[in-house]
């Protein structure tokens, strides 16, 4: 009874408050931040063009007008072993893309590449790293029955058998795409409609996990691992996905030797993506290797294998 009267008094108190009591506007000072360039660019040996995005950051409480992210008229350069390799030009004044065509092989294993972007209103940003060497892949195969996940759903797997060179920490990533034919209906000489295959389309598959607990998911439908526990040895790198044991599917397996910077960014970006809808999760900071700015410059040596 005593608790009832206490609650009654509190309720009456709220009811008698001014109508604006529950609609107060709080004045919050936004946290300070430094205006910086934001650059994201990934290069590999298969590129026909090398493209980066260049934008700018804003405060968390700022209202950002449409198109305000784009930084107009920046100078963006790619350097190889300290010498200028290419200028990247803005695709469109209203777009954030800067591009350089790869007329020859733009990224050579063992060479050091630096991306550098400057603009009068910002500090110059840059990042540098060595282009990875290709991994020796002995074979790749599809395994239709690869166990079940924690909920009992059936899994299939792609397995890549590789040889790891000793003496240096290497990082590897697998991305799997299912290949579907692009069909077109045409008429034959008798007026009958027949199906003609005019091309093939890749669709990336999100991996679930690996049989190696040290492998970790990366942003962009990848799964990656460091050779810390198999340095200099043969290794079977598996990527498990939901069941593809039915049918006769064809897959393209993208096997990538990636830089440490690409690995760290991919892992942290995926973790941030996985937790951003959970307000009570520990905050995740996405890795950046950009000096005086925010973002990532990453390199990978990629090989593509077809399995079914």
N, C-alpha and C positions, 0 to 999 in steps of 0.2 A: 504493500500500500504506500509505503514511504517513497519508493521509487516512482510510483505512478504520479504522486503529487509533484515530484521534482521534474518529471517529463512534462507535466501539464504547465508548470510555471515557465519552463523553457519555451514551450510552444506558444504560450501567450506572449512571451517576450519577442519572439520572432514575428508574430502576427502584428504587433504594435509598432514594429520598426518602420522607418521611412520606406516608401516604395522602391527607392533606389538602393536599398541595403544589399540586395542580391545581384545588382547590376553595376557594381563599382568598376571603374576603369583604372587599371593599374598602370602607372608610368614605369616602364622598364628601360633602363639604359642598355642599348645593344652592346655586346662585348666588342672590344677593340679588335681590329684585324688589319693586316697589311695588304694593300692592293697588289696582286701578283698575276703574272701570266700563268695559264693552265694549259699544259701541253700533253697530248697523248699520241704516241706513235709506235707502231710495231713493224719491224722489217724482217723479211726472210729471203732466202735464196731464190724462191720461186716468183717473187714479185715482178710484175710487168710495170708497175708504178709503185713508188713509195709515197705514202700519204699520212699526214698527221692532222690532228685538229688543234687549233690554237684559240683559246677563249680567255676570259678573265674571271676572277672570283668576285663574289658579292657577300655582304653580311647576311646572317641568318634571318634578320628582321627587315631587310630591304625589299622594297617592291622593284622588281626587275622588268623594265619595259621589253616588249618583243624585240628580239634582235640585238639587245644590249650586250649579250655575251660575246658577240663577235668583235674581234680586234682588227681594225682596218689597217692595211698598209704596213704590216710587220715585215722585217727581213728575216728569213729563215734559211739556214745553211746546213748542209751535211758535210762533215769533214772526215777524211780517211787518213789515219796515221798523222794527224796534224795538218794535212793539206786539204784545201777545199775540194770536195768531190762534186757537189751539185747545189744549185739554188732551188728552193721550193717556192713556187708561186701560188698565190691565192686563186682557187678555182673560180670564185665568184665574189664580188665585193660584199655580198650579203651573207656569205657562207663562211664557216669556220675551217674549211678544208684548205690545206696547202699541199701541193703535189710536185713530185719530180718524176719524170719518166725514167724507167730503167732500160736504157737502150742496150746496155750490156749487163753482165752480172754486177749488181750494185753493191752487194755485200759479200765479201770474200772471207772465208774462215781464217782465223788467226789475226786479222787486221782489226785495229781499234777504230771505232766510229763514234763521232760526236755530233749531236744535234744542238744547234744554237739558234735562239730566236731573240730578236731585239726589237724594241719599239720606244719612241721618245718618252712615252708616258710611264714606262715600267723599267724595272731592272732587267738586264739581259739574263736569260735563263739558258742553262746548258746541262747536258748529261752525256757521259761517254761510257763505252763498254766494248769488249772484244766479241767479234762474231764467233759463235760456237762452231766447233768442228762437227761433221756429221757422225752419227752413231752407226756402228756396224750392226745391221739387222740381218740375222741369219734366216728368219722366216716369220711369217705372220699367219694366223689361222683363226677361224671362227669355231667356237665350241658351243653347240646349241643348249646343252644342259650343264649349267654351272651353279646348281644349288638354288637356294631360296633366300629372300631377304628376311628381316625381322618379323614381317607380317605374314610370312609364308608364301609370298608371291614368287613365281618361278623366275629364274634369271638365266640369261645366256652370257657369253663372254667372248671378247676378242683377246687373243694372246699374242704378244710380240716377243720373240726370242732375240736378245741382243747381246753383244759383247762390249763390256764396259772397259775403257782404257784406264790403267792404273795411275795413281799418283796425283790426281787432281779431282776435286769434287765436281761432279757433273750433275745436270738436272735434265730430266726427260719428261715429256708430256705426250699423251695420246688423246686424239680427238677422233671420233667415229662418226661417219656419215653413211646413211642408207641411200642407195642409188635407185631411183625410180625412173622408168622410161617416160618420156614426154610423147604422148600419142596424138595423132591427128587422123581424122576420118576423111578418106578420099574416095572418089568414085572410080571404079575400073571401067574397061571398055564396054561392059554390058550394063552399066548404070548401077551396079551394086556397090554399096558402101563397104569399104574394107579399112582396117586399122593399119596405119603406118607409123613406125617409131621414128621420130624426127630428132631425138636427142635424149639426154639424160639430165636429171636434176638431183643435186645432193641435198639431203636434209640432215642436219646435225642431230645426234642422239645424245641425250644427257646420260652420262654414266651414273650408276648407283654407288659403286665402290670398287675396290680391288681385293683380290685375295691376299695381298700384302697390306697389313694394317698401317704401314708407313706411307702409303700412297694417299694423296689428298686431292679433293676436288678443286678445280680452278675455274675462274670466271670465263665464260665463253664455251661451256660444255666440254671442258677438258678434265683430265686427271693426271697428276704429276707426281714425281718422286725424285728424291736425291739419291745418289749412289753411295751414301754414307755407310750403308750396311752391306754393300756388295762390291766395293771398290775393286776394279781389276778382274772381275769374275763374269762368267756368263750369267744372264738373268732372264727370267720369264716375267714380263710385265703384263699383267692382266687388267682389263677394264671390264667390269661386269655391268650389264644393262638388263632392262626388263625383257621378258621372254621373246625371242625371235626364232624359236625352234620350229615353228610352222613355216610352210612355204619354202621358197628357194631364193632367199634374199641375197643381194649383192651389197657389199660394204666397201667403202674406201676408208682405210685406216691411215690417218695422218700421224706419223711418228716424228716427234720434234726434239732435237737437242736445243734446250733453251738456256738463255743466260740466267744467272742467279737473280738479277733484277726482275726479269719476266716472271720467274717462279714466285718471288716474294709478292709481287703485285697481284698475280693471279690468285694466290691463296688468300690474301687479305681482302681483295675485292669480292671474292665469292663469300667469304665469311661475313662481310658487311652486308651483302645482298641477302644472305640467309637470316640475318638478325634485325634488319631495319624495320620490320613490322612488329617487333616485340619490344615495347617501350621499357621493359624492365631488364632487358639483356644488357650485358656489359658493352659499353661503347667500343666500336672497332674503328681504328684509324687505317685507312688504305695506304699502303706503302707508296712512297714516292722516291725517285732518285734524281729529281730535278733540282739543281742548284738555283737558289733565289726564286723558286717557283713551286708549282704543284703539278703532279702528274707523273708520267712514266715514258721512258724511251726503252723499248725492249727489242731484242733480236732473237731469232731462232733459225736453225738449219732444219728444213723439213723434207721428209721423204714420204711418198704416198704409195700405199700398197692396196691392191684389190683382193678381197677374200669373199668367200661365200660358203 
